[in-house]
Amino acid sequence: MFLHTVFLLSFLLSTSHATVQDFCVADLKSADGPAGFPCKPAAKVTSDDFVFAGLTETANVTNIINGAVTPAFVGQFPGVNGLGLSAARIDLGPAGVIPLHTHPGANELLLVTQGYILAGFISSSNVVYQKLLKKGELMVFPQGLLHFQIAAHKRKATAFAIFSSANPGLQILDFALFASDFSTPLITQTTFLDPALVKKLKGVLGGSG
């Protein structure tokens, strides 16, 4: 009986090992689906597919939020397809802000590499957890919760984020409300904001309705 069990386990392990795929570099010419992109043919995979240089340069932060996010999601970095992780660079000018936003598909781990960043998130029970982070410190943001980052001490700041998905998704609350065609009456009714303020913010962010 013991030998039979050992043989069965060995067979199952060898069979499962035979079906293991080392990687699945995304074929970005195909459509993305619930399981991710289909795999690029192995014969066409090169070392460059596993390297992404897009986070080496400081992004332009001359914009309304005085900040920028440079993603290294599967759409930019095909090598992370199917691996359950991705990254992004966050550049903030003095007093720059990444407004309240969520990543519906991933947890986030933020590492500050320059300056100081006030970061925080709001739990589903409406408790705010926030901390002033300095260089070398990490903060985690649970999946799907609203969170933010703000450059502190009137200095520019830089951070890198690691996500638990190749495609974490991103929805910025202010842009969803005021850069969309979500009508002013509905926003007023669902948020209790003054209609004049809603129209002003839509004018600033380019929304309609």
N, C-alpha and C positions, 0 to 999 in steps of 0.2 A: 504493500500500500504506500509506504514511504517513497520507494523508488518510482512508483507510478506518479505520485504527486510531483516529485522533483522533475520528472520527464515532461509532465504537462506544463509546469511553470516555465521550464526552459523553452518549450515549443512556443508558448504564448509570447514570451519575451522576444524570441528571435523573430517571430512573425510580426509583432508590433514594431520592432526595430526596422524591419525591412520596409515598412510603410512610412517611416518618419521622413519628413521633408525638412532639409536644413533651413531653407528660406524660400520666400515667395516675393521676389522683387516685382513691384507693381508694373503692369503693362498699362501705362497711362493713356494709351490710344484706345483702350476698351472702356466700357462703362463701369462705374463704381456700383457695387451692390451691397446688400446687407452683410455679406461675408468679406467685403473688401474688393479690391481689384483682382482680376485674374493674374496669374503668374506670367512674367516675361519668360520666353523660352530660355532654358538654362544655357544653351549655346551662345546666347546673346548677352548674358550677364557678364559684367566686368567689375573690376575693383572699384571703379568710379561710382557704381550703383550703391556702394556702402559708405560713401563719403559725401558730406554736404558742407560746402564752404559758405553758405549764405548767411551764417550768423556771425561772421568775422568782422563785419563793418557796422559802424554806428548808423542807425537809420535817421532819416530826416524827421525832426520833431516839430517842424514849422507848420502847425495846424491848430485846430481849435482846442485840442486837449494837451498840446505841448508834449506829446508822447507818441510812441509807435511800437507796434508789435510785429516782429518778423517771424513768421511761422516756419517750422521744419516738420510739417505734417506730411502725410503720405503723398499729397498732391505736389509737394515740392521735393520730397526726399523718398523716392520709390522704395528704397531699401528697407524702410520700416514697416512695409506692408505685412500685415499678419503677425507682427511681433508684439503688439500690445503696448507700444510706447512711441512717443514723439517728443518734440521740443519746440521752444520758441525763445526769441530774444526780446527783452523789453527795454526800450530806451526812453528815458524821461528827462525833459529839460527841467530847470528850476520850477518847482510847483506843478510840474507835469502830472497828469492823472490818467490812469486807465479806469474809466468809469465802471460802475456796478455792472457785472456781466456774469454769465454762467458758461460752463462747458458741460453740455448735457451728457457727453459720452465718456468723461474721464475725471479722475482725481488729478490734482496738480501739486507739484512740489516746486516751490520757488526758492532760488538761490541768489542772494544779492552779491554782486561782484564789484560794485562801485557805489559810493554815496550811502544815503539812508532812504529807506522806503517805509512809509506807514502803510501797512497792509492789514486786511481783515476780511472776515466773511460773516454772513448772517445765517444762523441755523434755522431749521424748519420750525423751531419753537420761538423764533424771533429774538434770539439772544445774539448779541454782537461780540465777536472775538477779534480783537485787533492788537497789533504789536508794532512798535517801531523797530525795524530790522536794520542792522548794519552789515558791512561787508563780511561775507563768510557765513551769515546766518540763514537758516532755512525756515520756511513756513509751509504747511500743507493746507490745501483747500479741498474739502470733500466734494465729490462729484455732484454736479447739479446745483450747488448752492451759490447764491449771489456773493461776489467778492470784488475787491478793489485793490488798487495800488496807487500811492501818491508819493512823489518825490518830496522829501522833507529837508529842513534846514536851508532852504533856498539854494540848493545845489542840484546839479544833474545827477542822475542815478542810472545804473544798469543792473539788470537781473536776467537770469536764465530760468526758464520753466521747463520741467519735465512732466509729461502727461502719460497716463496709464492706458493710452489708446493711440493708434496710428492716425486716427481722425477724431479728435476730441470734440469738435464743434465749438462754435462761439456765437453767443448772442449777447450784445450789449444793450442793456435796458433802455438807456436814453435814445439810442438809435432805433430800437424796435418801436418805441412810442412816437418819436418826433422826426425820424427820418423816413417814415413809412407813409402809406396812405390810410392808416388808422384814423378814422374821422375824429375831429375835435369834439363833437358832442359825446361820442362814445368814450374817448379818453377822459373827458370831464366827469362822465357818469361813473366810470370804473376806477378812477384814481382820486376823485374829489379835488382835482386841481382847478384853478380858476381858468375859464375859457380864454381870457386875454393872455395869460401866461402860456397856455398850450399853443396858441397861435404864434406867440413870440418865439417859442422854442422850435416850432415847426419852421419858422422863417429862418432861424439860425442854422438848423440842421438839414433843411431842404425837403422837409416832408410836405405832404399835401392832405387835402380833406379838412 
